[in-house]
Amino acid sequence: MTHRHALLAGCVVLVVEDEPLVGLDIAQALTSCGAQVVLTRTAADAMVSVDQTSPSAAVLDINLGSHDCSAVCQYLRARDIPFLFLTGYSNTLEGWSDIPLLSKPATAPQIIDAIVNLLKA
């Protein structure tokens, strides 16, 4: 683990991903750096988890089944929790162009580096 990755040790990271295997891959990458991961599959569960865990940062899939993650974005922004998008789509949500975007499939180092950058900003 590099010094940069050590910055994740002890951090709580919310991962909102509707594909279970993708969510588990992201969680595994983050826990390998010492982060605590809260994995949810829906916007509603994500917002409950924010209130229960006060995450340091979040990783959001833009498309969550039949809904997008815009409600989660608003919820996180209102609480000053930094987040990024990890999506299979080439563009971001309308109105959220300032949010970092990683394209799927992203590697574990790419995801880790992106979250470290969020936390350092």
Secondary structure as UniProt FT lines:
FT   HELIX           3..6
FT   TURN            7..10
FT   STRAND          12..16
FT   HELIX           20..31
FT   TURN            32..34
FT   STRAND          36..40
FT   HELIX           43..53
FT   STRAND          57..60
FT   STRAND          63..64
FT   TURN            65..66
FT   STRAND          67..68
FT   HELIX           70..78
FT   TURN            79..80
FT   STRAND          83..87
FT   TURN            94..95
FT   TURN            97..98
FT   STRAND          101..103
FT   HELIX           108..120
//
